[in-house]
Amino acid sequence: MKKNITIFVILILITLKHYGQQNHSGLFYNSTKELIANHEFKLTKDQLKKWKKLEFRIVTAIMDSLKYPPMAKDAGVYASIIISYTVDNKGNFENFHIETPENTQKKYNQFLTSVASSVKSNSQFFLQIGFKSESNQTEKYFLPVVFKISSDTAFKSIKNGWIEFTVKESPLIWRDYVLSTNGCEIVKGSILKNQIEEAKNTSPTNLIGKWKVIKVESQEETIYPQKRNYYLSLSENSINYNLEVNNCGTEDFVINSDEILLGDVYCTEICCDGRHDEISNYLIYSGKYELKDSTLTIFNNKGIIFLNKE
């Protein structure tokens, strides 16, 4: 830990010397209180004064505790995000939000959680050094972070107003894919990363399009949609589908010659599917499949899903 902190200190001192020769007030803000990474975001005069005084210790602590989300690393996912958060007069850090890129809160949620965890884990230290609101109102701050994956190196640094966190890619990584679900329980299987890449290169294009659910055959009965129509939409880059209440989708998937594997699926998280339309409980699109003419059949341990192409 001490060795890592020493390295961060040296990096930050070098960066501060470089920034001092430019029109900057520190690592992240310029002399007009604007975020160097994006001038749209800025602090008040009093905030900048406090930040400049504490910046060195704040950034060192965050960089030392920041972790690359394991699932994002395994999937080869990287991001450049500006995160905002608030602090109150008791030193509580809340309201972590991705300001930019817009509409990526769910897509980059793992990175947001990692940054929030890093900041909150240092909250007592930040309070001790005076990083808190000076009034009954919360104060809003910003943190620009680049998460990167490299084939040959790993490091943390500060560059052009961004924290850069680079991890080294592992050549073979086990990746979990959703195979089935039972209520809230998700059952997962694993596939090697090199197998994923091979499968992506051979993904069939005749599955691309919009598919309408006709019925599901479970072990006990045949179930038909009752309350609404259900659709599965497949493109080269994403899979999207609707349930009774939720809309779900993912960009993390593999389709090979006879199987569909879904990774992290993001839904609108509205409760609850399957209460009034039973078929919604069976719409799990991971599994072996068969394609004949305009009919797609997907097999998993919940049942058999029959879909027709629109």
Contacts in CASP RR format, 6 or more apart in sequence:
PFRMAT RR
TARGET T0000
AUTHOR 0000-0000-0000
METHOD contacts of the structure
MODEL  1
MKKNITIFVILILITLKHYGQQNHSGLFYNSTKELIANHEFKLTKDQLKK
WKKLEFRIVTAIMDSLKYPPMAKDAGVYASIIISYTVDNKGNFENFHIET
PENTQKKYNQFLTSVASSVKSNSQFFLQIGFKSESNQTEKYFLPVVFKIS
SDTAFKSIKNGWIEFTVKESPLIWRDYVLSTNGCEIVKGSILKNQIEEAK
NTSPTNLIGKWKVIKVESQEETIYPQKRNYYLSLSENSINYNLEVNNCGT
EDFVINSDEILLGDVYCTEICCDGRHDEISNYLIYSGKYELKDSTLTIFN
NKGIIFLNKE
1 64 0 8 1.000
4 64 0 8 1.000
5 60 0 8 1.000
5 64 0 8 1.000
8 59 0 8 1.000
8 60 0 8 1.000
8 63 0 8 1.000
8 64 0 8 1.000
8 156 0 8 1.000
9 60 0 8 1.000
11 156 0 8 1.000
11 157 0 8 1.000
11 158 0 8 1.000
12 27 0 8 1.000
12 56 0 8 1.000
12 59 0 8 1.000
12 60 0 8 1.000
12 158 0 8 1.000
15 27 0 8 1.000
15 157 0 8 1.000
15 158 0 8 1.000
15 159 0 8 1.000
16 26 0 8 1.000
16 27 0 8 1.000
16 56 0 8 1.000
19 26 0 8 1.000
19 27 0 8 1.000
20 26 0 8 1.000
23 30 0 8 1.000
23 31 0 8 1.000
24 30 0 8 1.000
24 31 0 8 1.000
24 36 0 8 1.000
25 31 0 8 1.000
25 33 0 8 1.000
25 48 0 8 1.000
25 52 0 8 1.000
26 52 0 8 1.000
26 55 0 8 1.000
27 55 0 8 1.000
27 59 0 8 1.000
27 158 0 8 1.000
27 161 0 8 1.000
28 35 0 8 1.000
28 36 0 8 1.000
28 37 0 8 1.000
28 51 0 8 1.000
28 55 0 8 1.000
28 142 0 8 1.000
28 143 0 8 1.000
28 144 0 8 1.000
28 161 0 8 1.000
29 35 0 8 1.000
29 36 0 8 1.000
29 42 0 8 1.000
29 43 0 8 1.000
29 48 0 8 1.000
29 51 0 8 1.000
29 52 0 8 1.000
30 36 0 8 1.000
30 39 0 8 1.000
32 42 0 8 1.000
33 42 0 8 1.000
33 43 0 8 1.000
33 44 0 8 1.000
33 45 0 8 1.000
33 47 0 8 1.000
33 48 0 8 1.000
34 40 0 8 1.000
34 41 0 8 1.000
34 42 0 8 1.000
35 41 0 8 1.000
35 42 0 8 1.000
35 82 0 8 1.000
35 142 0 8 1.000
35 144 0 8 1.000
35 161 0 8 1.000
36 144 0 8 1.000
36 160 0 8 1.000
36 161 0 8 1.000
37 82 0 8 1.000
37 144 0 8 1.000
37 160 0 8 1.000
37 161 0 8 1.000
37 162 0 8 1.000
38 82 0 8 1.000
38 99 0 8 1.000
38 100 0 8 1.000
38 144 0 8 1.000
40 100 0 8 1.000
41 82 0 8 1.000
41 84 0 8 1.000
41 99 0 8 1.000
41 142 0 8 1.000
43 51 0 8 1.000
43 141 0 8 1.000
44 139 0 8 1.000
46 134 0 8 1.000
47 139 0 8 1.000
47 141 0 8 1.000
50 130 0 8 1.000
50 131 0 8 1.000
50 134 0 8 1.000
51 58 0 8 1.000
51 141 0 8 1.000
54 126 0 8 1.000
54 129 0 8 1.000
54 130 0 8 1.000
54 131 0 8 1.000
57 125 0 8 1.000
57 129 0 8 1.000
58 122 0 8 1.000
58 126 0 8 1.000
58 129 0 8 1.000
58 131 0 8 1.000
59 158 0 8 1.000
59 163 0 8 1.000
61 122 0 8 1.000
61 125 0 8 1.000
61 126 0 8 1.000
62 115 0 8 1.000
62 118 0 8 1.000
62 119 0 8 1.000
62 122 0 8 1.000
62 143 0 8 1.000
62 163 0 8 1.000
63 156 0 8 1.000
63 158 0 8 1.000
63 163 0 8 1.000
63 165 0 8 1.000
65 117 0 8 1.000
65 118 0 8 1.000
65 121 0 8 1.000
65 122 0 8 1.000
66 114 0 8 1.000
66 115 0 8 1.000
66 118 0 8 1.000
66 145 0 8 1.000
66 156 0 8 1.000
66 163 0 8 1.000
66 165 0 8 1.000
67 114 0 8 1.000
67 117 0 8 1.000
67 118 0 8 1.000
68 114 0 8 1.000
68 147 0 8 1.000
68 165 0 8 1.000
68 167 0 8 1.000
69 110 0 8 1.000
69 111 0 8 1.000
69 113 0 8 1.000
69 114 0 8 1.000
69 147 0 8 1.000
71 110 0 8 1.000
71 176 0 8 1.000
71 264 0 8 1.000
72 78 0 8 1.000
72 79 0 8 1.000
72 110 0 8 1.000
72 111 0 8 1.000
72 147 0 8 1.000
73 149 0 8 1.000
73 167 0 8 1.000
73 169 0 8 1.000
73 170 0 8 1.000
73 173 0 8 1.000
74 170 0 8 1.000
74 173 0 8 1.000
74 174 0 8 1.000
74 175 0 8 1.000
74 193 0 8 1.000
75 175 0 8 1.000
75 252 0 8 1.000
75 263 0 8 1.000
75 264 0 8 1.000
76 149 0 8 1.000
76 169 0 8 1.000
77 110 0 8 1.000
77 252 0 8 1.000
78 146 0 8 1.000
78 147 0 8 1.000
78 148 0 8 1.000
78 149 0 8 1.000
79 104 0 8 1.000
79 108 0 8 1.000
79 111 0 8 1.000
79 146 0 8 1.000
79 147 0 8 1.000
80 101 0 8 1.000
80 144 0 8 1.000
80 145 0 8 1.000
80 146 0 8 1.000
80 147 0 8 1.000
80 162 0 8 1.000
81 98 0 8 1.000
81 99 0 8 1.000
81 100 0 8 1.000
81 101 0 8 1.000
81 104 0 8 1.000
81 108 0 8 1.000
81 111 0 8 1.000
81 112 0 8 1.000
81 144 0 8 1.000
81 145 0 8 1.000
81 147 0 8 1.000
82 98 0 8 1.000
82 99 0 8 1.000
82 100 0 8 1.000
82 142 0 8 1.000
82 143 0 8 1.000
82 144 0 8 1.000
82 145 0 8 1.000
83 96 0 8 1.000
83 97 0 8 1.000
83 98 0 8 1.000
83 99 0 8 1.000
83 112 0 8 1.000
83 115 0 8 1.000
83 116 0 8 1.000
83 142 0 8 1.000
83 143 0 8 1.000
83 144 0 8 1.000
83 145 0 8 1.000
84 95 0 8 1.000
84 96 0 8 1.000
84 97 0 8 1.000
84 99 0 8 1.000
84 140 0 8 1.000
84 141 0 8 1.000
84 142 0 8 1.000
84 143 0 8 1.000
85 93 0 8 1.000
85 94 0 8 1.000
85 95 0 8 1.000
85 96 0 8 1.000
85 97 0 8 1.000
85 116 0 8 1.000
85 119 0 8 1.000
85 140 0 8 1.000
85 141 0 8 1.000
85 143 0 8 1.000
86 93 0 8 1.000
86 94 0 8 1.000
86 95 0 8 1.000
86 138 0 8 1.000
86 139 0 8 1.000
86 140 0 8 1.000
86 141 0 8 1.000
87 93 0 8 1.000
87 94 0 8 1.000
87 126 0 8 1.000
87 131 0 8 1.000
87 132 0 8 1.000
87 133 0 8 1.000
87 138 0 8 1.000
87 139 0 8 1.000
87 141 0 8 1.000
88 94 0 8 1.000
88 132 0 8 1.000
88 133 0 8 1.000
88 138 0 8 1.000
89 132 0 8 1.000
89 133 0 8 1.000
89 134 0 8 1.000
89 135 0 8 1.000
89 136 0 8 1.000
90 127 0 8 1.000
90 132 0 8 1.000
91 123 0 8 1.000
91 126 0 8 1.000
91 127 0 8 1.000
91 131 0 8 1.000
91 132 0 8 1.000
91 133 0 8 1.000
92 123 0 8 1.000
93 116 0 8 1.000
93 119 0 8 1.000
93 120 0 8 1.000
93 123 0 8 1.000
93 126 0 8 1.000
94 138 0 8 1.000
95 138 0 8 1.000
95 140 0 8 1.000
96 112 0 8 1.000
96 115 0 8 1.000
96 116 0 8 1.000
96 119 0 8 1.000
97 105 0 8 1.000
97 112 0 8 1.000
98 104 0 8 1.000
98 105 0 8 1.000
98 108 0 8 1.000
98 112 0 8 1.000
99 142 0 8 1.000
105 112 0 8 1.000
106 266 0 8 1.000
107 251 0 8 1.000
107 266 0 8 1.000
109 266 0 8 1.000
111 145 0 8 1.000
111 147 0 8 1.000
115 143 0 8 1.000
115 145 0 8 1.000
119 126 0 8 1.000
119 143 0 8 1.000
126 132 0 8 1.000
133 139 0 8 1.000
143 163 0 8 1.000
144 161 0 8 1.000
144 162 0 8 1.000
144 163 0 8 1.000
145 162 0 8 1.000
145 163 0 8 1.000
145 165 0 8 1.000
146 162 0 8 1.000
146 163 0 8 1.000
146 164 0 8 1.000
146 165 0 8 1.000
147 165 0 8 1.000
148 164 0 8 1.000
148 165 0 8 1.000
148 166 0 8 1.000
148 167 0 8 1.000
149 166 0 8 1.000
149 167 0 8 1.000
149 168 0 8 1.000
149 169 0 8 1.000
150 166 0 8 1.000
150 167 0 8 1.000
150 168 0 8 1.000
150 169 0 8 1.000
151 168 0 8 1.000
151 169 0 8 1.000
152 168 0 8 1.000
153 166 0 8 1.000
153 168 0 8 1.000
154 166 0 8 1.000
154 167 0 8 1.000
154 168 0 8 1.000
155 164 0 8 1.000
155 166 0 8 1.000
156 163 0 8 1.000
156 164 0 8 1.000
156 165 0 8 1.000
156 166 0 8 1.000
157 163 0 8 1.000
157 164 0 8 1.000
158 164 0 8 1.000
170 193 0 8 1.000
171 193 0 8 1.000
171 194 0 8 1.000
172 192 0 8 1.000
172 193 0 8 1.000
172 194 0 8 1.000
173 192 0 8 1.000
173 193 0 8 1.000
174 190 0 8 1.000
174 191 0 8 1.000
174 192 0 8 1.000
174 193 0 8 1.000
175 190 0 8 1.000
175 191 0 8 1.000
175 192 0 8 1.000
175 193 0 8 1.000
175 196 0 8 1.000
175 263 0 8 1.000
176 188 0 8 1.000
176 189 0 8 1.000
176 190 0 8 1.000
176 263 0 8 1.000
177 188 0 8 1.000
177 189 0 8 1.000
177 190 0 8 1.000
177 191 0 8 1.000
177 254 0 8 1.000
177 261 0 8 1.000
177 262 0 8 1.000
177 263 0 8 1.000
177 286 0 8 1.000
178 186 0 8 1.000
178 187 0 8 1.000
178 188 0 8 1.000
178 261 0 8 1.000
178 262 0 8 1.000
178 263 0 8 1.000
178 265 0 8 1.000
178 284 0 8 1.000
178 286 0 8 1.000
179 187 0 8 1.000
179 188 0 8 1.000
179 189 0 8 1.000
179 261 0 8 1.000
179 286 0 8 1.000
179 287 0 8 1.000
179 300 0 8 1.000
179 301 0 8 1.000
180 186 0 8 1.000
180 187 0 8 1.000
180 284 0 8 1.000
180 286 0 8 1.000
180 300 0 8 1.000
180 301 0 8 1.000
180 302 0 8 1.000
181 187 0 8 1.000
181 284 0 8 1.000
181 302 0 8 1.000
182 302 0 8 1.000
183 281 0 8 1.000
187 301 0 8 1.000
191 199 0 8 1.000
191 254 0 8 1.000
191 261 0 8 1.000
196 254 0 8 1.000
199 254 0 8 1.000
199 255 0 8 1.000
199 256 0 8 1.000
199 261 0 8 1.000
200 254 0 8 1.000
202 256 0 8 1.000
202 257 0 8 1.000
203 236 0 8 1.000
203 254 0 8 1.000
203 255 0 8 1.000
203 256 0 8 1.000
204 255 0 8 1.000
204 256 0 8 1.000
204 257 0 8 1.000
204 291 0 8 1.000
205 236 0 8 1.000
206 291 0 8 1.000
207 234 0 8 1.000
207 255 0 8 1.000
207 291 0 8 1.000
207 296 0 8 1.000
208 234 0 8 1.000
208 235 0 8 1.000
208 236 0 8 1.000
209 233 0 8 1.000
209 234 0 8 1.000
209 235 0 8 1.000
209 309 0 8 1.000
209 310 0 8 1.000
210 231 0 8 1.000
210 232 0 8 1.000
210 233 0 8 1.000
210 309 0 8 1.000
210 310 0 8 1.000
211 231 0 8 1.000
211 232 0 8 1.000
211 233 0 8 1.000
211 234 0 8 1.000
211 296 0 8 1.000
211 307 0 8 1.000
211 308 0 8 1.000
211 309 0 8 1.000
211 310 0 8 1.000
212 229 0 8 1.000
212 230 0 8 1.000
212 231 0 8 1.000
212 307 0 8 1.000
212 308 0 8 1.000
212 309 0 8 1.000
212 310 0 8 1.000
213 225 0 8 1.000
213 229 0 8 1.000
213 230 0 8 1.000
213 231 0 8 1.000
213 232 0 8 1.000
213 279 0 8 1.000
213 283 0 8 1.000
213 305 0 8 1.000
213 306 0 8 1.000
213 307 0 8 1.000
214 224 0 8 1.000
214 306 0 8 1.000
214 307 0 8 1.000
214 308 0 8 1.000
215 222 0 8 1.000
215 223 0 8 1.000
215 224 0 8 1.000
215 225 0 8 1.000
215 279 0 8 1.000
215 306 0 8 1.000
216 222 0 8 1.000
216 223 0 8 1.000
216 279 0 8 1.000
216 282 0 8 1.000
216 283 0 8 1.000
216 302 0 8 1.000
216 303 0 8 1.000
216 304 0 8 1.000
216 305 0 8 1.000
216 306 0 8 1.000
217 223 0 8 1.000
217 303 0 8 1.000
217 304 0 8 1.000
217 306 0 8 1.000
218 282 0 8 1.000
218 302 0 8 1.000
218 303 0 8 1.000
219 303 0 8 1.000
223 278 0 8 1.000
223 279 0 8 1.000
223 282 0 8 1.000
224 279 0 8 1.000
225 277 0 8 1.000
225 279 0 8 1.000
226 276 0 8 1.000
226 277 0 8 1.000
226 278 0 8 1.000
226 279 0 8 1.000
227 244 0 8 1.000
227 276 0 8 1.000
227 277 0 8 1.000
228 242 0 8 1.000
228 244 0 8 1.000
228 277 0 8 1.000
230 241 0 8 1.000
230 242 0 8 1.000
230 243 0 8 1.000
230 279 0 8 1.000
230 280 0 8 1.000
230 283 0 8 1.000
231 241 0 8 1.000
231 242 0 8 1.000
231 310 0 8 1.000
232 239 0 8 1.000
232 240 0 8 1.000
232 241 0 8 1.000
232 285 0 8 1.000
232 296 0 8 1.000
232 307 0 8 1.000
233 239 0 8 1.000
233 240 0 8 1.000
233 241 0 8 1.000
234 255 0 8 1.000
237 251 0 8 1.000
238 249 0 8 1.000
238 250 0 8 1.000
238 251 0 8 1.000
238 253 0 8 1.000
239 249 0 8 1.000
239 250 0 8 1.000
239 253 0 8 1.000
239 262 0 8 1.000
239 285 0 8 1.000
240 247 0 8 1.000
240 248 0 8 1.000
240 249 0 8 1.000
241 247 0 8 1.000
241 248 0 8 1.000
241 249 0 8 1.000
241 283 0 8 1.000
241 285 0 8 1.000
242 248 0 8 1.000
243 267 0 8 1.000
243 273 0 8 1.000
243 274 0 8 1.000
243 280 0 8 1.000
243 283 0 8 1.000
244 273 0 8 1.000
244 274 0 8 1.000
244 275 0 8 1.000
244 276 0 8 1.000
244 277 0 8 1.000
244 280 0 8 1.000
245 268 0 8 1.000
245 270 0 8 1.000
245 271 0 8 1.000
245 272 0 8 1.000
245 273 0 8 1.000
245 274 0 8 1.000
245 280 0 8 1.000
246 267 0 8 1.000
246 268 0 8 1.000
246 269 0 8 1.000
246 270 0 8 1.000
246 273 0 8 1.000
247 267 0 8 1.000
247 268 0 8 1.000
248 265 0 8 1.000
248 266 0 8 1.000
248 267 0 8 1.000
248 268 0 8 1.000
249 265 0 8 1.000
249 266 0 8 1.000
249 267 0 8 1.000
250 262 0 8 1.000
250 263 0 8 1.000
250 264 0 8 1.000
250 265 0 8 1.000
250 266 0 8 1.000
252 262 0 8 1.000
252 263 0 8 1.000
252 264 0 8 1.000
252 265 0 8 1.000
253 260 0 8 1.000
253 261 0 8 1.000
253 262 0 8 1.000
253 263 0 8 1.000
254 260 0 8 1.000
254 261 0 8 1.000
255 261 0 8 1.000
258 288 0 8 1.000
258 289 0 8 1.000
258 290 0 8 1.000
259 287 0 8 1.000
259 288 0 8 1.000
259 289 0 8 1.000
260 285 0 8 1.000
260 286 0 8 1.000
260 287 0 8 1.000
260 289 0 8 1.000
260 298 0 8 1.000
261 286 0 8 1.000
261 287 0 8 1.000
262 285 0 8 1.000
262 286 0 8 1.000
273 280 0 8 1.000
273 281 0 8 1.000
274 280 0 8 1.000
274 281 0 8 1.000
281 302 0 8 1.000
282 302 0 8 1.000
282 303 0 8 1.000
282 305 0 8 1.000
283 305 0 8 1.000
284 300 0 8 1.000
284 302 0 8 1.000
284 305 0 8 1.000
285 298 0 8 1.000
285 305 0 8 1.000
286 300 0 8 1.000
287 298 0 8 1.000
287 299 0 8 1.000
287 300 0 8 1.000
288 298 0 8 1.000
288 299 0 8 1.000
288 300 0 8 1.000
289 296 0 8 1.000
289 297 0 8 1.000
289 298 0 8 1.000
289 299 0 8 1.000
290 296 0 8 1.000
290 297 0 8 1.000
290 299 0 8 1.000
291 297 0 8 1.000
294 308 0 8 1.000
294 309 0 8 1.000
295 306 0 8 1.000
295 307 0 8 1.000
295 308 0 8 1.000
295 309 0 8 1.000
296 306 0 8 1.000
296 307 0 8 1.000
296 308 0 8 1.000
296 309 0 8 1.000
297 304 0 8 1.000
297 305 0 8 1.000
297 306 0 8 1.000
297 307 0 8 1.000
298 304 0 8 1.000
298 305 0 8 1.000
298 307 0 8 1.000
END
